[in-house]
Amino acid sequence: MLLAAPRPCYNAGAMCRNIRTLHHFAPPTTPEEIHAASLQYVRKVSGVAKPSREAEAAFERAVAQVAKATTALLEALPERGTPRTREGERAKARARWTRRELVRKPA
């Protein structure tokens, strides 16, 4: 029996809160930020925060491959509008957190 391939989900609203946007920042996204995002992605997908010694090489290889693909993607995407700033993104995150906390607390 053939199963249909899953449809890609491009809904940013459904994105994991720990995975951050890296595109179109001033100053530009650093290799360290790309590596950290790649590590987070591999941890999330594998379900493993720290791989065993036997899996360590495969884990690091996956992180390097994701970082390479991410770098290529970020370089290929067109820049539109005003660049994001890290402080602006932190302020947006604080506002989202405040809204979530207000919803959780009973009146």
NORBEL-V596345 format. One record per run of one state. SS is the DSSP state (H for helix, E for strand, - for the rest). FROM is the first residue (numbers start at 1). LEN is the number of residues. If there is no record, write none. Layout:
{{SS/FROM/LEN} {SS/FROM/LEN}}
//
This chain:
{{-/1/11} {H/12/3} {-/15/10} {E/25/1} {-/26/5} {H/31/16} {-/47/9} {H/56/21} {-/77/7} {E/84/1} {-/85/1} {H/86/19} {-/105/3}}
//
